[in-house]
Amino acid sequence: MKRIALFSLLCILALSTALQAQKITIKTGIEVLKEERFKCLEGKRVGLITNPTGVDNQMRSTIDILYQAPNVNLVALYGPEHGVRGDVHAGDHVTDQRDASTGLPVYSLYGKTRKATPEMLKDIDVLVYDIQDIGCRSFTYISTMGVSMEAAAENGKEFVVLDRPNPLGGLKVEGNLTEDDCVSFVSQYPIPYVYGLTCGELALLLNGERLLAGKVQCKLHVVEMKGWKRRMDYTQTGLQWVPSSPHIPQALTSFFYPVSGILGELGYMSIGVGYTIPFQMFATPWIEAHKLADRLNALDVPGVEFRPIYLKPFYSVGQGEQLQGVQVHIMDLQEAPLAEIQFLVMQETAALYPDRAVFDHANQKRFRMFDLVSGSKQIRARFSKRNRWEDIRDYWYKDVAAFRELSKKYYLYK
């Protein structure tokens, strides 16, 4: 009995230590806004762009906080992809409606229009943006932010960003800038695939460098966080994670979205969407798991290990089939070159199975989407010649140094 009691005590102490380690170390923009008693919104009619990720440190919705604040006049809500309350599937149109909790009108920014119209903005003075992003260009929330800034500028409205952490930290930059013929809602602005800025810093850059459509500039105010450092990934903030989309259920998943998201557009192999580890794996019915894992580990990719995996997806690519492949384990986030991992998988798969090379075997109807997410037609064109990462490496990284230097002008955090 004494041993059981001692074991139980040790378990309790271990849990207590773990919880202490997760103590919240920062104040997000909404926390700072509360601390400042909503001063920047006083006397103004407020429109809020948000979704379920817009919460304070006690998990209260920004919608409810602003609606209940005595000196804030919240008059409208605006829904990005997945909707204000997160009740819309990825890619599905969001419709105009009324919010069941507050009765406020909800205007869709992911339906008939992606940009708020003058009619949608006529009753407000300021647009507030509070959404947790994942630090990758193809995730559509930053596109919603940018076009909403354009709408604010065109209609004489203020724009306020309640800042939040970049889950990948503020040091990692990867990928070429979006080129003119690949501008779309998954690559709306000329920034790298992994851009190393908070949403507030990115808003300042888009505004300051006149990267918004028509080179317009809005009256922009960023409510800065307190306590966040550039070296911090999301797990180091102590903040709870609210799924930013159905397939980003944990903060850890945001680390992997850039690892497989480009290849995932082709439907060529399962990347874990439809299984329990979205974006963290690569598998097909014809891959031999150990062979692929051995080849990838032999490349000595910094900060990454590959483990053989066997599975049956519950839905999406490979549903109900026995698949084999590799699970990607990020051992060191700062060392790991995230986006290039999928190209190395494509390379080694083609080497093992020459008749299964990705651009010979994938659905050609998906090639355009691959290009849009890559931000350039050159990635597919150059890679498809020999299926070698080295043929696109320089092109992929060609803009990184210059963007890193440019973006430093807009850093809010050290």
C-alpha positions in Angstrom: 0.0 0.0 0.0 2.9 2.4 0.8 4.4 1.7 -2.6 1.0 2.5 -4.3 0.7 5.7 -2.2 4.2 6.8 -3.1 3.7 6.0 -6.7 0.4 8.1 -6.7 2.2 11.0 -5.0 5.0 10.9 -7.6 2.4 10.9 -10.4 0.7 13.9 -8.8 4.0 15.8 -8.5 4.9 14.9 -12.1 1.5 16.2 -13.3 1.9 19.4 -11.2 5.3 20.0 -12.6 4.0 19.5 -16.2 1.2 22.0 -15.6 3.6 24.5 -14.1 5.8 24.1 -17.2 2.7 25.1 -19.3 2.1 28.3 -17.4 1.0 31.0 -19.8 4.0 33.3 -20.4 2.5 35.9 -22.7 -0.4 38.2 -23.2 -2.0 38.0 -26.7 -3.5 41.1 -28.3 -6.9 40.6 -26.9 -5.4 40.3 -23.4 -3.6 43.6 -23.9 -6.7 45.2 -25.3 -8.6 44.2 -22.2 -5.7 45.6 -20.0 -6.0 48.9 -21.9 -9.8 48.9 -21.3 -10.5 48.8 -25.0 -9.3 52.4 -25.4 -8.6 52.2 -29.1 -12.2 51.1 -29.8 -14.0 53.6 -27.6 -16.6 55.7 -29.4 -16.4 53.6 -32.6 -18.7 51.2 -34.3 -16.7 47.9 -34.4 -16.7 45.1 -36.9 -14.9 41.9 -35.8 -13.2 39.4 -38.1 -12.6 36.2 -36.1 -13.2 32.5 -35.6 -13.0 30.1 -32.7 -9.2 30.7 -32.3 -10.0 34.3 -31.2 -10.0 33.7 -27.4 -8.3 35.3 -24.4 -6.1 33.4 -22.0 -9.1 32.1 -20.1 -10.6 30.7 -23.4 -13.4 33.4 -23.6 -14.3 34.3 -27.2 -13.2 37.7 -28.4 -16.8 38.0 -29.8 -18.2 37.7 -26.3 -15.6 39.9 -24.7 -16.2 42.8 -27.1 -19.9 42.3 -27.1 -20.1 42.5 -23.3 -17.5 45.3 -22.8 -19.5 48.4 -21.7 -17.5 50.8 -23.7 -17.3 48.8 -27.0 -20.1 49.0 -29.6 -19.7 45.7 -31.5 -22.1 45.8 -34.4 -21.0 43.2 -36.9 -19.0 40.0 -37.4 -17.1 38.8 -40.4 -16.4 35.1 -41.1 -13.3 33.7 -42.8 -13.0 30.1 -44.1 -14.7 27.7 -41.6 -16.9 30.6 -40.3 -17.0 32.8 -37.2 -17.9 29.9 -35.0 -16.0 27.2 -36.9 -19.0 25.3 -38.1 -18.1 25.2 -41.9 -16.0 22.5 -43.6 -12.7 23.4 -45.3 -13.4 25.0 -48.8 -17.1 25.2 -48.3 -18.8 28.6 -48.7 -19.6 30.6 -45.6 -23.0 32.3 -45.8 -24.3 35.5 -44.3 -26.4 34.9 -41.2 -27.0 36.1 -37.6 -24.8 34.9 -34.8 -26.9 32.7 -32.5 -25.2 33.9 -29.3 -25.2 37.7 -29.8 -27.8 38.2 -32.6 -25.2 40.2 -34.5 -25.1 40.1 -38.3 -22.4 37.8 -39.7 -21.0 38.7 -43.1 -19.2 36.0 -45.1 -15.6 36.6 -46.3 -15.4 33.2 -47.8 -18.5 33.0 -50.0 -19.8 35.2 -52.8 -17.0 37.6 -52.0 -13.6 37.3 -50.2 -13.5 41.1 -49.7 -16.0 43.0 -47.6 -18.2 45.2 -49.8 -19.1 48.8 -49.0 -22.5 47.6 -48.0 -21.0 45.2 -45.5 -18.9 48.0 -44.0 -21.3 50.9 -44.0 -22.3 50.6 -40.3 -18.8 50.3 -38.8 -15.9 52.6 -38.2 -13.2 50.1 -37.5 -12.5 46.5 -38.5 -10.8 44.3 -35.8 -8.9 41.1 -36.8 -8.3 38.4 -34.2 -7.4 35.0 -35.7 -4.7 32.5 -34.8 -2.6 31.7 -37.9 -0.1 28.9 -38.4 2.8 30.8 -40.1 2.3 29.4 -43.6 1.4 31.4 -46.7 -1.2 29.0 -48.1 -3.3 29.0 -45.0 -6.1 31.4 -46.0 -6.6 33.5 -42.9 -3.7 35.9 -43.7 -5.3 36.3 -47.2 -8.5 37.3 -45.4 -6.6 39.7 -43.3 -4.9 41.3 -46.3 -8.0 41.8 -48.5 -9.8 43.1 -45.4 -7.1 45.7 -45.0 -7.7 46.6 -48.7 -11.4 46.9 -48.0 -10.7 49.1 -45.0 -8.5 51.4 -47.0 -10.9 51.7 -49.9 -13.8 52.5 -47.6 -12.1 54.8 -45.1 -12.2 52.4 -42.2 -9.6 51.8 -39.5 -8.0 48.4 -39.2 -6.9 46.9 -35.8 -5.0 43.6 -35.5 -5.0 41.9 -32.2 -1.6 40.1 -32.4 -1.0 36.4 -31.7 2.1 34.2 -31.8 3.4 32.7 -35.0 3.3 29.0 -34.0 6.6 28.3 -35.8 8.3 31.2 -34.0 9.7 34.3 -35.7 13.0 33.0 -37.0 12.1 30.5 -39.7 11.7 31.7 -43.3 11.4 29.3 -46.2 10.3 29.4 -49.8 10.3 31.7 -52.9 8.0 34.7 -53.1 4.7 34.3 -54.8 5.0 35.2 -58.5 2.4 37.2 -60.4 1.0 34.2 -62.4 0.4 32.3 -59.2 -1.4 34.8 -57.1 -4.5 33.3 -55.5 -6.2 33.1 -52.1 -3.7 30.4 -51.1 -0.8 32.7 -52.2 -2.3 36.2 -52.1 0.9 38.2 -51.5 4.6 38.1 -52.4 5.9 36.6 -49.2 7.7 33.3 -48.6 5.9 30.0 -48.0 7.0 30.2 -44.3 7.4 33.9 -43.5 8.5 34.2 -39.9 6.2 37.0 -38.8 3.2 37.4 -36.5 0.0 38.4 -38.1 0.5 41.9 -36.7 4.0 42.2 -38.2 2.8 40.8 -41.5 0.0 43.4 -41.6 2.6 46.2 -41.0 4.7 44.8 -43.8 1.8 44.5 -46.3 0.8 48.0 -45.5 4.2 49.6 -45.3 5.6 48.0 -48.5 2.3 48.8 -50.4 1.8 45.1 -51.2 -2.0 45.4 -50.9 -4.0 45.5 -54.2 -3.8 48.9 -55.8 -0.9 49.7 -53.5 -3.4 51.1 -51.0 -2.6 51.7 -47.3 -5.1 51.5 -44.5 -5.1 53.3 -41.1 -3.5 50.4 -39.2 -3.0 49.8 -35.5 -1.5 46.6 -34.1 -2.3 45.7 -30.5 1.0 44.1 -29.6 1.5 41.0 -27.4 3.5 41.1 -24.2 6.1 38.5 -23.4 6.4 36.8 -26.8 9.9 36.3 -28.2 10.9 35.4 -31.8 12.6 32.2 -30.7 9.4 30.9 -29.1 7.3 28.3 -30.9 3.7 27.8 -29.8 4.4 25.0 -27.3 6.6 27.5 -25.3 3.9 30.1 -24.8 1.8 28.0 -22.4 -1.3 29.0 -24.4 -4.1 26.5 -25.1 -4.5 25.6 -28.7 -7.9 26.0 -30.4 -8.0 24.1 -33.7 -7.4 26.6 -36.5 -9.1 24.3 -38.9 -10.5 20.7 -38.6 -7.1 19.3 -39.7 -4.9 21.5 -37.5 -6.2 20.0 -34.2 -3.0 20.7 -32.1 -0.3 23.3 -32.1 2.1 20.6 -33.1 0.2 20.1 -36.4 1.0 23.6 -37.5 4.7 22.6 -37.5 3.9 19.9 -40.1 1.5 21.8 -42.4 4.4 23.2 -44.4 6.1 19.7 -44.4 3.5 18.1 -46.6 0.9 20.6 -47.7 2.2 21.3 -51.2 2.5 17.6 -52.1 -0.9 17.0 -50.5 -2.6 19.1 -53.1 -1.9 16.4 -55.7 -3.7 13.5 -53.9 -0.7 11.4 -54.9 -0.3 9.9 -51.5 -1.8 10.2 -48.1 -0.2 12.9 -45.9 -2.2 11.9 -42.9 -5.4 13.9 -43.6 -8.1 11.3 -42.8 -5.9 9.6 -40.3 -4.9 10.6 -36.7 -1.7 12.5 -37.7 -2.6 15.0 -40.4 0.3 16.4 -42.4 2.8 14.3 -40.4 3.3 11.3 -42.8 3.5 10.1 -46.4 2.1 6.8 -47.4 0.6 4.8 -50.4 -0.4 1.1 -51.0 2.8 0.5 -53.0 5.5 2.1 -50.9 7.7 -0.3 -48.8 7.9 1.5 -45.5 11.4 0.4 -44.3 13.0 1.1 -47.7 11.7 4.6 -47.9 12.5 5.3 -44.2 16.1 4.1 -44.7 16.7 6.2 -47.8 15.3 9.4 -46.2 17.2 8.9 -42.9 20.4 8.4 -45.0 20.0 12.0 -46.2 20.7 13.2 -42.6 18.1 16.0 -42.8 18.8 18.3 -39.9 16.4 18.1 -37.0 14.3 15.3 -38.6 13.9 11.5 -38.3 11.7 9.3 -40.4 9.9 6.2 -39.0 8.2 3.4 -40.9 4.4 3.5 -40.6 1.5 1.2 -41.5 -2.1 2.4 -41.5 -5.6 2.5 -42.9 -6.9 6.0 -43.3 -10.5 6.6 -42.2 -11.3 8.9 -45.0 -9.7 11.0 -47.8 -6.7 9.7 -49.8 -6.3 5.9 -49.3 -9.5 5.5 -47.3 -9.9 1.9 -46.1 -6.7 0.8 -47.8 -3.6 -0.7 -46.2 -0.9 1.9 -46.7 2.8 2.0 -45.9 5.2 4.9 -45.7 7.0 7.2 -43.2 6.0 9.3 -40.3 8.0 12.5 -40.0 9.4 13.3 -36.5 10.6 16.9 -36.0 13.3 16.6 -33.4 14.5 20.2 -33.6 12.0 22.7 -35.1 14.6 25.4 -35.6 17.0 23.1 -37.4 14.4 21.3 -39.5 13.9 22.6 -43.1 10.2 22.0 -43.1 8.9 22.5 -46.7 11.8 20.7 -48.4 10.9 17.5 -46.6 8.0 16.8 -49.1 10.4 17.3 -52.1 12.9 14.9 -50.6 10.0 12.3 -50.2 9.1 12.9 -53.8 12.8 12.4 -54.8 13.3 9.2 -52.9 10.0 7.7 -53.9 10.9 8.3 -57.6 14.3 6.7 -57.0 12.7 3.6 -55.4 9.8 3.4 -57.9 10.7 5.1 -61.2 7.4 4.3 -62.7 5.6 6.0 -59.9 7.3 9.5 -60.1 5.0 12.1 -58.8 4.3 14.2 -61.9 4.0 11.1 -64.1 1.5 9.4 -61.7 -0.5 12.2 -60.0 -3.7 13.8 -61.2 -2.8 16.4 -63.8 -5.9 18.4 -62.9 -4.3 19.2 -59.6 -1.1 20.5 -61.1 -2.4 24.1 -61.1 -3.2 24.0 -57.4 0.3 22.6 -56.8 1.7 25.6 -58.6 -0.5 28.1 -56.7 0.5 26.8 -53.3 4.2 26.6 -54.4 3.9 30.3 -55.5 5.6 29.5 -58.8 5.3 27.3 -61.8 9.0 26.9 -61.8 9.0 24.5 -58.8 7.0 21.8 -60.7 8.7 22.5 -64.1 12.2 22.2 -62.7 11.6 19.3 -60.3 9.7 17.1 -62.9 12.7 16.9 -65.2 14.8 14.6 -62.9 12.8 14.4 -59.7 15.7 15.9 -57.7 15.5 18.4 -54.9 18.8 19.9 -55.8 17.2 21.1 -59.1 14.9 23.4 -57.2 16.8 24.1 -54.0 18.4 27.4 -55.1 15.1 28.6 -56.6 13.1 27.7 -53.5 15.5 29.7 -51.3 16.4 32.5 -53.6 14.2 35.2 -51.9 14.8 34.2 -48.3 17.7 36.4 -47.4 16.2 39.5 -48.9 12.8 38.9 -47.3 14.4 38.3 -44.0 16.2 41.6 -44.2 13.1 43.5 -45.4 10.9 42.0 -42.7 13.2 43.2 -39.9 11.8 46.7 -40.4 8.5 45.5 -39.2 9.5 43.4 -36.2 7.6 44.1 -33.0 9.4 41.5 -30.9 13.0 40.5 -30.3 
